[in-house]
Amino acid sequence: MAGWDVHTHLIPPTVLAAAHRGEFGLSVDSGSLVVDGSRLPLRRLADPAALLHWIATQDLDGAVVSVPPPLFRYDAGAEWVELVNQGLRELATPQLRVLAHLPLLDPAAPGVAAGLAGEGVFSGFAIGTPSYAGLDPLWRVLDAAEAFTLIHPGASDDKRLDSFYLSNLLGNPYETGVAAASLVFADVPGRFPGIRFCLCHGGGVTAAVAGRWQRGIDQARPGIEPVSLPVAEALRRFYVDDLVHDDAVLELLTKTFGAERVLAGSDWPFPMGSDEVSAARSATAEVLTRPLATEVSAE
């Protein structure tokens, strides 16, 4: 049984070309792309053939590609978004499905999403974990398109995480949990059930604290408004990847989100990713990540 890896990364060729030209504040140094203080090793991240080799070794049909989080750059403007998306278009093949980049915090985001959803190229969208306040206009577009929407953690602002690689080991799971909580408490899964949200890294801390979230609702804690779905039901409207490195946590994900909602995701080619993909959990993604070709309105 073949399937798809929903969580892989490549640097779009247009971004790499811009870096070689010294544009958009990018540069290439000692085999790495330098972007806003982050260094992304280019060896495999800039090599689609290496990803195709991974697909072959795992006996997969293909992989779903999003940009590495340092390339989200939500304050970089419309030209940056188009540069990234043009590079993603160039990467798209029958074996590489691509997730579009959005100017998430820009009022133009709903219109951009509507246009991209109708192209027939992109298999959905990948978004980071900034504040989601005020994004209902975007959620309406993604809901109408029934868009697969991968939520990938960005950088945490907590300086206590600067040591011991905690920015990744704790920061990433925390950021994803904050994103999931923001959606659950804003009743986004209940109000926009067509969006196929997928949380990276097993949803981070989400499954472990879901009961606490429900307790907060039940006790009407400050700042919590009534929601249409119990937390347990809301979470069963999410998908998660299976990248948790722990069989006991994987069992918790199955109980929390449902076995059919746990998808294979490797985080290729990063060191914190997995070395192999579960065939059983890779099959569901084939239907979820087919390229969108939906005419939707941003109004």
SEFI-37884 format. One line per field, with one value per residue (C-alpha): residue in three letters; x, y, z; residue number from 1. Coordinates in steps of 0.2 Angstrom, whole numbers, plus 5000, padded with zeros to 4 digits. Layout:
<recs>
code <- [ALA; ...]
px <- [X; ...]
py <- [Y; ...]
pz <- [Z; ...]
pos <- [NUM; ...]
</recs>
This chain:
<recs>
code <- [MET; ALA; GLY; TRP; ASP; VAL; HIS; THR; HIS; LEU; ILE; PRO; PRO; THR; VAL; LEU; ALA; ALA; ALA; HIS; ARG; GLY; GLU; PHE; GLY; LEU; SER; VAL; ASP; SER; GLY; SER; LEU; VAL; VAL; ASP; GLY; SER; ARG; LEU; PRO; LEU; ARG; ARG; LEU; ALA; ASP; PRO; ALA; ALA; LEU; LEU; HIS; TRP; ILE; ALA; THR; GLN; ASP; LEU; ASP; GLY; ALA; VAL; VAL; SER; VAL; PRO; PRO; PRO; LEU; PHE; ARG; TYR; ASP; ALA; GLY; ALA; GLU; TRP; VAL; GLU; LEU; VAL; ASN; GLN; GLY; LEU; ARG; GLU; LEU; ALA; THR; PRO; GLN; LEU; ARG; VAL; LEU; ALA; HIS; LEU; PRO; LEU; LEU; ASP; PRO; ALA; ALA; PRO; GLY; VAL; ALA; ALA; GLY; LEU; ALA; GLY; GLU; GLY; VAL; PHE; SER; GLY; PHE; ALA; ILE; GLY; THR; PRO; SER; TYR; ALA; GLY; LEU; ASP; PRO; LEU; TRP; ARG; VAL; LEU; ASP; ALA; ALA; GLU; ALA; PHE; THR; LEU; ILE; HIS; PRO; GLY; ALA; SER; ASP; ASP; LYS; ARG; LEU; ASP; SER; PHE; TYR; LEU; SER; ASN; LEU; LEU; GLY; ASN; PRO; TYR; GLU; THR; GLY; VAL; ALA; ALA; ALA; SER; LEU; VAL; PHE; ALA; ASP; VAL; PRO; GLY; ARG; PHE; PRO; GLY; ILE; ARG; PHE; CYS; LEU; CYS; HIS; GLY; GLY; GLY; VAL; THR; ALA; ALA; VAL; ALA; GLY; ARG; TRP; GLN; ARG; GLY; ILE; ASP; GLN; ALA; ARG; PRO; GLY; ILE; GLU; PRO; VAL; SER; LEU; PRO; VAL; ALA; GLU; ALA; LEU; ARG; ARG; PHE; TYR; VAL; ASP; ASP; LEU; VAL; HIS; ASP; ASP; ALA; VAL; LEU; GLU; LEU; LEU; THR; LYS; THR; PHE; GLY; ALA; GLU; ARG; VAL; LEU; ALA; GLY; SER; ASP; TRP; PRO; PHE; PRO; MET; GLY; SER; ASP; GLU; VAL; SER; ALA; ALA; ARG; SER; ALA; THR; ALA; GLU; VAL; LEU; THR; ARG; PRO; LEU; ALA; THR; GLU; VAL; SER; ALA; GLU]
px <- [5000; 5008; 5004; 5010; 5021; 5012; 5027; 5042; 5052; 5061; 5068; 5059; 5072; 5066; 5071; 5088; 5090; 5086; 5098; 5112; 5107; 5107; 5089; 5075; 5089; 5094; 5112; 5121; 5136; 5146; 5132; 5118; 5104; 5105; 5088; 5084; 5098; 5093; 5104; 5096; 5108; 5106; 5112; 5095; 5083; 5088; 5088; 5071; 5079; 5085; 5067; 5061; 5075; 5067; 5050; 5057; 5066; 5050; 5039; 5028; 5018; 5024; 5027; 5018; 5030; 5030; 5043; 5054; 5047; 5061; 5054; 5036; 5042; 5025; 5031; 5040; 5026; 5017; 5033; 5040; 5024; 5024; 5042; 5039; 5024; 5031; 5045; 5033; 5024; 5040; 5042; 5025; 5025; 5014; 5025; 5028; 5012; 5015; 5007; 5005; 5012; 5000; 5003; 4994; 4993; 4990; 4972; 4975; 4977; 4959; 4960; 4977; 4971; 4955; 4966; 4978; 4964; 4958; 4974; 4974; 4992; 4992; 4986; 4982; 4992; 5005; 5004; 5014; 5009; 5008; 4992; 4976; 4966; 4955; 4957; 4939; 4939; 4953; 4945; 4930; 4940; 4949; 4932; 4924; 4939; 4939; 4958; 4971; 4980; 4996; 5000; 5019; 5027; 5037; 5050; 5045; 5049; 5054; 5072; 5073; 5073; 5089; 5099; 5099; 5091; 5075; 5068; 5065; 5063; 5050; 5047; 5040; 5027; 5022; 5019; 5008; 4998; 4995; 4989; 4978; 4971; 4968; 4957; 4948; 4943; 4939; 4927; 4935; 4933; 4914; 4912; 4922; 4921; 4927; 4945; 4956; 4969; 4984; 4995; 5013; 5023; 5008; 5000; 5013; 5007; 4988; 4983; 4991; 4982; 4965; 4957; 4963; 4956; 4939; 4940; 4943; 4927; 4917; 4922; 4920; 4937; 4941; 4942; 4933; 4918; 4905; 4910; 4899; 4909; 4917; 4936; 4936; 4925; 4934; 4950; 4943; 4941; 4960; 4972; 4990; 5006; 5013; 5030; 5032; 5046; 5036; 5024; 5015; 5011; 5006; 4993; 4987; 4986; 4975; 4963; 4963; 4961; 4956; 4966; 4961; 4966; 4984; 4995; 5012; 5024; 5043; 5049; 5061; 5076; 5078; 5087; 5072; 5062; 5059; 5070; 5055; 5036; 5022; 5013; 4997; 4997; 5002; 4987; 4974; 4983; 4981; 4963; 4966; 4981; 4975; 4978; 4964; 4954; 4940; 4934; 4930; 4926; 4936; 4920]
py <- [5000; 5016; 5034; 5051; 5060; 5076; 5085; 5088; 5104; 5111; 5129; 5135; 5138; 5156; 5160; 5152; 5162; 5178; 5174; 5172; 5189; 5196; 5201; 5201; 5202; 5184; 5177; 5161; 5157; 5141; 5130; 5138; 5150; 5164; 5172; 5184; 5176; 5158; 5146; 5133; 5120; 5119; 5102; 5092; 5107; 5114; 5097; 5090; 5075; 5070; 5071; 5060; 5048; 5048; 5045; 5030; 5022; 5023; 5016; 5031; 5038; 5056; 5069; 5086; 5100; 5116; 5129; 5129; 5140; 5153; 5157; 5162; 5180; 5187; 5205; 5204; 5209; 5204; 5202; 5190; 5179; 5179; 5174; 5159; 5154; 5155; 5143; 5131; 5131; 5126; 5112; 5104; 5087; 5072; 5066; 5082; 5091; 5109; 5119; 5138; 5152; 5165; 5183; 5177; 5194; 5205; 5210; 5204; 5186; 5180; 5187; 5178; 5162; 5163; 5165; 5151; 5139; 5141; 5138; 5119; 5119; 5120; 5106; 5118; 5130; 5130; 5143; 5147; 5150; 5169; 5176; 5171; 5185; 5193; 5179; 5175; 5182; 5170; 5155; 5158; 5156; 5140; 5133; 5136; 5128; 5113; 5117; 5106; 5118; 5112; 5122; 5122; 5130; 5145; 5153; 5155; 5172; 5163; 5167; 5153; 5141; 5148; 5134; 5115; 5116; 5119; 5131; 5116; 5102; 5112; 5128; 5119; 5108; 5123; 5134; 5121; 5119; 5138; 5138; 5124; 5132; 5148; 5139; 5128; 5143; 5154; 5140; 5139; 5120; 5122; 5138; 5132; 5113; 5113; 5117; 5102; 5108; 5097; 5100; 5096; 5086; 5076; 5093; 5097; 5098; 5098; 5080; 5081; 5097; 5094; 5089; 5105; 5115; 5107; 5110; 5129; 5129; 5120; 5132; 5147; 5153; 5172; 5176; 5160; 5162; 5148; 5137; 5125; 5110; 5101; 5101; 5082; 5084; 5099; 5090; 5076; 5089; 5091; 5080; 5078; 5070; 5056; 5064; 5061; 5048; 5039; 5025; 5029; 5047; 5040; 5029; 5045; 5054; 5040; 5041; 5060; 5063; 5047; 5034; 5040; 5057; 5053; 5055; 5050; 5065; 5064; 5082; 5078; 5082; 5089; 5080; 5080; 5071; 5052; 5039; 5030; 5033; 5022; 5014; 5012; 5031; 5037; 5032; 5044; 5059; 5055; 5061; 5076; 5083; 5082; 5099; 5112; 5118; 5127; 5145; 5153; 5171; 5182; 5192]
pz <- [5000; 4994; 5000; 5003; 5016; 5021; 5029; 5019; 5014; 5000; 4996; 4980; 4966; 4964; 4982; 4980; 4964; 4973; 4987; 4974; 4968; 4985; 4984; 4998; 5012; 5007; 5005; 5002; 5013; 5015; 5008; 5018; 5014; 5026; 5030; 5044; 5055; 5051; 5041; 5031; 5024; 5005; 5001; 5001; 5004; 4987; 4979; 4973; 4966; 4984; 4989; 4975; 4980; 4998; 4990; 4981; 4996; 5006; 4992; 4992; 4978; 4983; 4995; 5000; 5000; 5010; 5013; 5029; 5042; 5041; 5024; 5030; 5033; 5036; 5036; 5019; 5008; 4992; 4981; 4993; 4993; 4974; 4973; 4985; 4976; 4959; 4965; 4972; 4955; 4947; 4960; 4957; 4948; 4950; 4964; 4972; 4978; 4984; 4998; 4994; 5005; 5011; 5017; 5033; 5042; 5027; 5023; 5006; 5012; 5008; 4990; 4988; 4994; 4983; 4968; 4972; 4976; 4958; 4949; 4950; 4955; 4974; 4986; 5000; 5011; 5024; 5038; 5053; 5071; 5074; 5081; 5072; 5078; 5064; 5052; 5049; 5031; 5027; 5036; 5025; 5009; 5015; 5021; 5004; 4996; 5008; 5009; 5017; 5028; 5036; 5052; 5055; 5071; 5068; 5081; 5099; 5107; 5124; 5127; 5140; 5125; 5118; 5127; 5124; 5107; 5117; 5104; 5094; 5107; 5117; 5107; 5092; 5101; 5112; 5097; 5088; 5104; 5105; 5087; 5090; 5106; 5097; 5084; 5096; 5108; 5093; 5088; 5071; 5068; 5072; 5062; 5047; 5046; 5028; 5032; 5033; 5047; 5049; 5064; 5062; 5075; 5081; 5086; 5098; 5116; 5110; 5115; 5132; 5137; 5129; 5145; 5153; 5139; 5142; 5161; 5157; 5146; 5159; 5173; 5162; 5165; 5161; 5143; 5137; 5126; 5123; 5108; 5098; 5100; 5115; 5114; 5111; 5096; 5089; 5089; 5079; 5065; 5064; 5056; 5063; 5057; 5066; 5070; 5088; 5090; 5104; 5102; 5118; 5111; 5095; 5104; 5112; 5095; 5089; 5104; 5103; 5085; 5078; 5069; 5052; 5056; 5060; 5044; 5039; 5040; 5040; 5041; 5027; 5027; 5044; 5058; 5069; 5056; 5055; 5045; 5038; 5034; 5040; 5025; 5035; 5039; 5022; 5012; 5018; 5012; 4994; 4993; 5006; 4996; 4978; 4970; 4972; 4958; 4966; 4962; 4978; 4982; 4995; 4999]
pos <- [1; 2; 3; 4; 5; 6; 7; 8; 9; 10; 11; 12; 13; 14; 15; 16; 17; 18; 19; 20; 21; 22; 23; 24; 25; 26; 27; 28; 29; 30; 31; 32; 33; 34; 35; 36; 37; 38; 39; 40; 41; 42; 43; 44; 45; 46; 47; 48; 49; 50; 51; 52; 53; 54; 55; 56; 57; 58; 59; 60; 61; 62; 63; 64; 65; 66; 67; 68; 69; 70; 71; 72; 73; 74; 75; 76; 77; 78; 79; 80; 81; 82; 83; 84; 85; 86; 87; 88; 89; 90; 91; 92; 93; 94; 95; 96; 97; 98; 99; 100; 101; 102; 103; 104; 105; 106; 107; 108; 109; 110; 111; 112; 113; 114; 115; 116; 117; 118; 119; 120; 121; 122; 123; 124; 125; 126; 127; 128; 129; 130; 131; 132; 133; 134; 135; 136; 137; 138; 139; 140; 141; 142; 143; 144; 145; 146; 147; 148; 149; 150; 151; 152; 153; 154; 155; 156; 157; 158; 159; 160; 161; 162; 163; 164; 165; 166; 167; 168; 169; 170; 171; 172; 173; 174; 175; 176; 177; 178; 179; 180; 181; 182; 183; 184; 185; 186; 187; 188; 189; 190; 191; 192; 193; 194; 195; 196; 197; 198; 199; 200; 201; 202; 203; 204; 205; 206; 207; 208; 209; 210; 211; 212; 213; 214; 215; 216; 217; 218; 219; 220; 221; 222; 223; 224; 225; 226; 227; 228; 229; 230; 231; 232; 233; 234; 235; 236; 237; 238; 239; 240; 241; 242; 243; 244; 245; 246; 247; 248; 249; 250; 251; 252; 253; 254; 255; 256; 257; 258; 259; 260; 261; 262; 263; 264; 265; 266; 267; 268; 269; 270; 271; 272; 273; 274; 275; 276; 277; 278; 279; 280; 281; 282; 283; 284; 285; 286; 287; 288; 289; 290; 291; 292; 293; 294; 295; 296; 297; 298; 299]
</recs>
